[in-house]
Amino acid sequence: MHGSGTANEPDQEFLALERELAVFLRRARAQSGEMAREVHPELEPAAYGLLVRLDATGSQRATELAGYFGVGKATMSRQLRALEDLGLVTRDPDPADGRASLVRLTEEGRARFRRVRDARRERYRRKLAGWDRAEVAELARLLHQLNTGAEDAP
């Protein structure tokens, strides 16, 4: 039976998925580095994803960001401090909890991020010009499903 897999015959679909994701992730890391440097020459690659999330949410607690990205609080604090030092994010007191703060993009951070994001979107448009819009939407949906599953996984 195809796809059932045994100890001697691993599921080819999952091997193919692993192989393609490995290539995708390697390229994505390299591109994140490029995009981070385009936002600010001193920005580390991982910080670009933080800017994406803050642009989408408006503001979030550092603990929420750490949970979303699956990193520890110390790592998140260090990354946010670096973004703050560059003037790209700021912290405001959380009205729901005076002990906590909400992180948000500064005007400068938002402007720099959106300039790079818009240029990146244009590159995707060119790269996927031969794709049907429904295929692009399906890829986005499947990646969202994969990401959501990763958030929920133990």
C-alpha positions as CSV (number, residue, x, y, z in Angstrom):
1,M,0.0,0.0,0.0
2,H,1.5,3.3,-1.0
3,G,2.1,5.9,1.7
4,S,1.6,3.6,4.6
5,G,5.3,3.2,5.3
6,T,7.1,0.5,7.3
7,A,10.3,0.5,9.4
8,N,12.1,-0.3,6.1
9,E,10.1,2.0,3.9
10,P,9.6,5.5,5.3
11,D,6.8,7.7,4.0
12,Q,8.2,9.2,0.8
13,E,5.8,12.2,1.2
14,F,7.3,13.1,4.5
15,L,10.9,12.7,3.3
16,A,10.0,15.0,0.4
17,L,8.4,17.5,2.7
18,E,11.4,17.5,5.0
19,R,13.8,18.0,2.1
20,E,11.8,20.9,0.6
21,L,11.3,22.6,4.0
22,A,15.1,22.3,4.7
23,V,15.8,24.1,1.4
24,F,13.0,26.6,2.0
25,L,14.2,27.4,5.6
26,R,17.8,27.8,4.5
27,R,16.8,30.3,1.9
28,A,14.4,32.1,4.2
29,R,17.1,32.6,6.8
30,A,19.4,34.1,4.2
31,Q,16.6,36.4,3.0
32,S,15.7,37.4,6.5
33,G,19.3,38.5,7.0
34,E,19.2,40.6,3.8
35,M,15.8,42.1,4.7
36,A,16.9,42.9,8.3
37,R,20.0,44.7,6.9
38,E,17.8,46.6,4.5
39,V,15.7,47.8,7.5
40,H,18.8,48.7,9.5
41,P,22.5,47.7,8.9
42,E,22.8,46.6,12.5
43,L,19.6,44.5,12.7
44,E,20.0,40.7,13.3
45,P,18.1,38.4,10.9
46,A,15.7,37.0,13.6
47,A,14.5,40.5,14.3
48,Y,12.8,40.9,10.9
49,G,10.1,38.4,12.0
50,L,9.5,40.5,15.1
51,L,8.9,43.6,12.9
52,V,6.5,41.6,10.8
53,R,4.5,40.5,13.9
54,L,4.4,43.9,15.5
55,D,3.3,45.5,12.2
56,A,0.4,43.0,12.1
57,T,-0.6,43.1,15.7
58,G,0.0,46.8,16.6
59,S,1.5,45.9,20.0
60,Q,2.1,42.9,22.1
61,R,3.7,41.9,25.4
62,A,7.2,40.5,25.2
63,T,5.9,37.2,26.7
64,E,3.3,36.9,23.9
65,L,6.0,37.5,21.3
66,A,8.3,34.9,22.9
67,G,5.4,32.3,22.9
68,Y,4.5,33.1,19.3
69,F,8.1,32.6,18.1
70,G,8.8,29.7,20.4
71,V,11.8,31.3,22.1
72,G,12.7,32.0,25.7
73,K,12.0,35.3,27.5
74,A,15.7,36.1,27.8
75,T,16.2,35.7,24.0
76,M,13.1,37.9,23.3
77,S,14.2,40.5,25.8
78,R,17.7,40.7,24.2
79,Q,16.2,41.0,20.7
80,L,13.7,43.7,21.8
81,R,16.4,45.7,23.6
82,A,18.4,45.7,20.4
83,L,15.4,46.9,18.4
84,E,14.8,49.6,21.0
85,D,18.4,50.7,20.9
86,L,18.0,51.2,17.2
87,G,14.9,53.3,17.7
88,L,12.7,50.7,15.8
89,V,10.4,49.7,18.7
90,T,9.3,51.3,22.0
91,R,7.5,50.1,25.1
92,D,4.3,51.5,26.6
93,P,2.7,50.5,29.9
94,D,0.1,47.8,29.5
95,P,-3.3,49.4,30.5
96,A,-4.5,45.9,31.5
97,D,-1.5,45.3,33.8
98,G,0.7,48.1,35.1
99,R,3.6,45.7,35.7
100,A,3.8,44.7,32.1
101,S,4.6,46.7,29.0
102,L,3.4,46.5,25.4
103,V,6.0,46.6,22.6
104,R,5.1,48.5,19.4
105,L,6.9,49.8,16.3
106,T,8.0,53.4,16.4
107,E,7.1,55.6,13.4
108,E,10.6,55.2,12.1
109,G,10.5,51.4,12.6
110,R,7.2,51.1,10.8
111,A,8.4,53.3,7.9
112,R,11.6,51.3,7.5
113,F,9.9,48.0,7.8
114,R,7.1,48.7,5.3
115,R,9.6,50.0,2.7
116,V,11.5,46.7,2.8
117,R,8.3,44.6,3.1
118,D,6.7,46.3,0.0
119,A,9.9,45.7,-2.0
120,R,9.9,42.1,-0.9
121,R,6.2,41.7,-1.9
122,E,7.1,43.0,-5.4
123,R,9.9,40.4,-5.7
124,Y,7.4,37.6,-4.7
125,R,5.0,39.0,-7.4
126,R,7.7,38.7,-10.0
127,K,8.9,35.3,-8.8
128,L,5.4,33.9,-8.8
129,A,4.1,35.7,-11.9
130,G,3.4,32.3,-13.6
131,W,1.3,31.1,-10.7
132,D,-2.5,31.4,-10.6
133,R,-3.6,33.7,-7.7
134,A,-5.6,30.7,-6.3
135,E,-2.3,28.7,-6.1
136,V,-0.6,31.6,-4.2
137,A,-3.6,31.7,-1.8
138,E,-3.5,27.9,-1.3
139,L,0.3,28.0,-0.6
140,A,-0.4,30.8,2.0
141,R,-3.2,28.8,3.5
142,L,-1.2,25.6,3.8
143,L,1.8,27.4,5.3
144,H,-0.6,29.1,7.8
145,Q,-1.9,25.6,8.7
146,L,1.6,24.3,9.2
147,N,2.6,27.3,11.3
148,T,-0.5,27.0,13.4
149,G,0.1,23.4,14.0
150,A,3.7,24.2,15.1
151,E,2.4,26.7,17.6
152,D,0.1,24.1,19.1
153,A,2.6,21.3,19.1
154,P,4.2,20.3,22.5
